[in-house]
Amino acid sequence: MDIIFRLSDEPQHLNAQVEVLQITSDFNNTLESLDQMIKLNGRMIEGLYNITLPNLFSILQESIEDYIIDSQTPILPKNCVKHVWINELAKHQLVYIEVPKQQLDMRYGKTLFKQVGLPRLIFLYEVMEKKVKLKNIVAVKGSKFLTKDTEVFLFPFSHVSLDGHVCMGGNTFPEIDDIYQLNSLHLLFLQAPFGEDYGAKTTTNLSVASLFEKYENKQFDDEILLPHSKIQILENL
């Protein structure tokens, strides 16, 4: 039998699967060239080549290596702990940013709470061209270096579901030109007014407003965080 591979030099096909056509042997035991074997629906044959299999593999390997060398990580925002290209040509990427444990002014409805303690957090952004979506937020205890096995915890306040997905209602982030501009977008989320959507998630069973009041002008107590149901969050979030 004969096997035909279809390869393309079109940029949009770089991440596509290679098509493989398997056909039966010629029952007449005649040896045909490809231009005689297949009908090209009116398209002109621009070249017909013979190449050994090792040389074909060598050319393909060089092509792959050239593509990898040209692929570069963009300038990353401060505290970026992970960057993933989903589709580099479409500028579709995931960016994980650590937000250190700190105190911030927070709002519950129209009420302002001064310097509320927050735990160490990881924000996951999805970027498509210039558009930004905040997909997930989780909390982390302590100050150890993050790995794919780091235990993560639920975001203790509202607007984030039990699986870590963020609800921003009708609010959206401004468009960005470069991902280093993600550096401060967490402030737009954290300093927007909170309510009770998805509710607070801690061992205390306190409401969001009560938590803000409890930790006003105080550091957040990591011991009240609830474990997240997912494992290896930095790898699979």
C-alpha positions as CSV (number, residue, x, y, z in Angstrom):
1,M,0.0,0.0,0.0
2,D,1.0,3.7,-0.4
3,I,0.9,6.4,2.3
4,I,0.7,10.1,1.4
5,F,1.4,12.9,3.9
6,R,-0.1,16.4,3.4
7,L,2.1,19.2,4.7
8,S,1.5,22.9,4.4
9,D,3.6,26.1,4.7
10,E,0.6,28.2,5.6
11,P,1.0,29.9,9.1
12,Q,-2.5,29.0,10.2
13,H,-1.6,25.3,9.8
14,L,1.5,25.3,12.0
15,N,-0.4,23.9,15.0
16,A,-2.7,21.7,12.9
17,Q,-2.5,17.9,12.6
18,V,-0.7,16.4,9.6
19,E,-3.1,14.6,7.3
20,V,-2.1,11.1,6.3
21,L,-3.8,9.3,3.3
22,Q,-3.4,5.5,3.1
23,I,-4.3,3.9,-0.2
24,T,-4.3,0.4,-1.6
25,S,-1.5,-0.8,-3.9
26,D,-2.1,-0.7,-7.6
27,F,-3.6,-4.0,-8.6
28,N,-1.8,-3.7,-12.0
29,N,1.5,-3.7,-10.3
30,T,2.5,-0.6,-12.1
31,L,4.6,2.2,-10.5
32,E,3.0,5.6,-10.8
33,S,4.3,9.0,-9.8
34,L,2.2,11.2,-7.5
35,D,1.2,13.5,-10.3
36,Q,-0.2,10.5,-12.2
37,M,-1.8,8.9,-9.1
38,I,-3.9,11.8,-7.7
39,K,-6.3,14.3,-9.2
40,L,-5.8,17.8,-8.0
41,N,-9.2,19.4,-8.9
42,G,-7.7,21.7,-11.4
43,R,-4.8,22.9,-9.2
44,M,-1.4,23.0,-11.0
45,I,1.5,20.9,-9.8
46,E,4.4,23.2,-8.9
47,G,7.0,20.5,-8.2
48,L,7.5,16.8,-7.9
49,Y,10.4,15.7,-5.7
50,N,12.0,12.5,-4.4
51,I,13.6,12.5,-1.0
52,T,14.8,9.8,1.4
53,L,12.9,9.2,4.6
54,P,15.9,10.3,6.9
55,N,16.3,13.5,4.9
56,L,12.6,14.2,5.3
57,F,12.8,13.7,9.0
58,S,15.9,15.9,9.2
59,I,14.2,18.8,7.3
60,L,11.1,18.6,9.5
61,Q,13.2,18.6,12.6
62,E,15.1,21.7,11.5
63,S,11.8,23.4,10.7
64,I,10.4,22.7,14.2
65,E,13.6,23.9,15.8
66,D,13.5,27.1,13.9
67,Y,9.9,27.7,14.9
68,I,10.7,27.1,18.6
69,I,13.7,29.5,18.5
70,D,11.5,32.2,17.1
71,S,9.0,31.7,19.8
72,Q,9.8,34.0,22.7
73,T,8.1,34.8,26.0
74,P,6.8,38.4,26.1
75,I,7.9,40.8,28.8
76,L,6.1,39.5,31.8
77,P,4.3,41.4,34.5
78,K,5.8,41.7,38.0
79,N,5.1,38.6,40.1
80,C,4.2,36.5,37.1
81,V,4.6,32.8,38.2
82,K,3.5,31.1,35.0
83,H,2.9,32.0,31.4
84,V,1.3,29.6,28.8
85,W,0.8,30.2,25.1
86,I,-2.5,28.7,24.0
87,N,-2.0,30.0,20.4
88,E,0.9,32.3,19.8
89,L,-0.3,33.3,16.3
90,A,-3.7,34.4,17.8
91,K,-2.0,36.0,20.8
92,H,-4.1,33.7,23.1
93,Q,-2.3,33.2,26.4
94,L,-2.8,32.4,30.1
95,V,-0.9,34.5,32.7
96,Y,-0.7,33.5,36.4
97,I,0.2,36.4,38.7
98,E,0.9,36.2,42.4
99,V,-0.6,38.9,44.6
100,P,1.4,39.1,47.9
101,K,-0.3,39.0,51.2
102,Q,-1.2,42.6,52.1
103,Q,-3.8,45.1,53.4
104,L,-6.0,47.1,51.2
105,D,-9.0,49.5,51.5
106,M,-12.1,47.4,50.6
107,R,-15.7,48.2,49.9
108,Y,-18.8,46.3,50.8
109,G,-21.6,48.0,48.9
110,K,-21.1,51.7,49.8
111,T,-19.3,51.0,53.1
112,L,-15.5,51.5,53.1
113,F,-13.3,49.3,55.3
114,K,-9.8,50.5,55.9
115,Q,-6.7,48.4,55.3
116,V,-8.4,45.0,55.3
117,G,-6.1,42.0,55.5
118,L,-5.9,39.8,52.4
119,P,-4.2,36.4,52.0
120,R,-1.6,35.6,49.4
121,L,-3.4,35.1,46.1
122,I,-2.9,33.8,42.6
123,F,-4.8,35.4,39.7
124,L,-5.2,33.6,36.4
125,Y,-5.8,35.9,33.4
126,E,-6.8,34.8,29.9
127,V,-5.6,37.2,27.2
128,M,-6.9,37.1,23.6
129,E,-5.2,39.8,21.5
130,K,-5.9,42.9,23.7
131,K,-8.9,41.6,25.6
132,V,-8.4,40.4,29.2
133,K,-10.6,38.0,31.2
134,L,-10.0,37.1,34.9
135,K,-10.7,33.4,35.0
136,N,-9.7,32.2,38.5
137,I,-8.5,33.3,41.9
138,V,-7.1,31.0,44.6
139,A,-5.4,31.7,47.9
140,V,-2.0,30.3,49.1
141,K,-0.7,29.9,52.6
142,G,2.8,30.9,53.8
143,S,5.7,32.3,51.7
144,K,7.3,29.2,50.1
145,F,8.2,29.1,46.4
146,L,5.2,28.0,44.3
147,T,5.2,24.7,42.5
148,K,2.6,22.7,40.6
149,D,2.0,20.8,43.9
150,T,1.5,23.8,46.1
151,E,-1.7,23.4,48.1
152,V,-4.2,26.1,47.3
153,F,-7.3,27.4,49.1
154,L,-10.6,29.1,48.3
155,F,-10.7,32.8,47.8
156,P,-12.2,33.8,51.2
157,F,-14.5,36.5,50.0
158,S,-17.3,36.8,47.4
159,H,-17.5,37.0,43.6
160,V,-15.5,33.8,43.2
161,S,-17.2,30.4,43.0
162,L,-16.2,27.2,44.9
163,D,-14.2,26.0,41.8
164,G,-12.3,29.3,41.7
165,H,-14.1,30.9,38.8
166,V,-14.5,34.7,38.9
167,C,-17.9,36.5,38.5
168,M,-17.4,40.1,37.5
169,G,-21.0,40.7,36.5
170,G,-21.1,43.1,33.6
171,N,-17.7,44.6,34.5
172,T,-14.8,44.2,32.1
173,F,-11.1,45.1,32.2
174,P,-9.7,47.7,29.9
175,E,-7.9,46.4,26.8
176,I,-4.1,46.1,27.0
177,D,-1.3,46.4,24.5
178,D,1.2,44.2,26.4
179,I,0.7,41.6,29.1
180,Y,3.0,43.5,31.6
181,Q,0.0,45.8,31.9
182,L,-1.7,43.0,33.9
183,N,0.6,44.1,36.8
184,S,-2.1,46.1,38.6
185,L,-5.4,44.8,37.3
186,H,-6.0,42.8,40.5
187,L,-6.6,46.2,42.2
188,L,-9.6,46.8,39.8
189,F,-11.1,43.6,41.1
190,L,-10.2,43.8,44.7
191,Q,-11.2,47.5,45.2
192,A,-14.5,47.2,43.4
193,P,-17.5,47.0,45.7
194,F,-18.2,43.5,47.1
195,G,-21.5,41.9,47.8
196,E,-22.6,38.4,48.7
197,D,-22.5,36.8,45.2
198,Y,-21.1,33.3,45.9
199,G,-20.7,34.4,49.5
200,A,-17.7,34.2,51.9
201,K,-15.7,30.9,52.1
202,T,-13.8,30.5,55.4
203,T,-14.0,28.2,58.5
204,T,-15.6,31.1,60.4
205,N,-18.9,31.1,58.5
206,L,-18.8,34.9,58.7
207,S,-20.3,37.0,56.0
208,V,-18.1,39.1,53.6
209,A,-19.0,42.3,55.5
210,S,-18.2,40.7,58.8
211,L,-14.8,39.5,57.5
212,F,-14.0,42.9,56.2
213,E,-14.8,44.3,59.7
214,K,-12.9,41.6,61.5
215,Y,-9.7,42.1,59.5
216,E,-9.8,45.9,59.2
217,N,-6.3,47.2,60.0
218,K,-5.2,43.6,60.7
219,Q,-3.3,40.9,58.8
220,F,-5.5,38.1,57.4
221,D,-5.4,34.8,59.4
222,D,-4.4,32.1,56.9
223,E,-5.7,29.4,59.3
224,I,-9.4,30.2,58.4
225,L,-8.8,29.4,54.7
226,L,-10.8,26.5,53.2
227,P,-8.9,23.9,51.0
228,H,-9.5,24.0,47.3
229,S,-11.0,20.9,45.7
230,K,-8.5,20.8,42.9
231,I,-4.9,19.5,43.1
232,Q,-1.9,20.9,41.2
233,I,-3.7,24.1,40.6
234,L,-0.8,25.8,38.9
235,E,-0.7,23.1,36.3
236,N,-4.4,22.4,35.7
237,L,-6.2,25.6,36.8
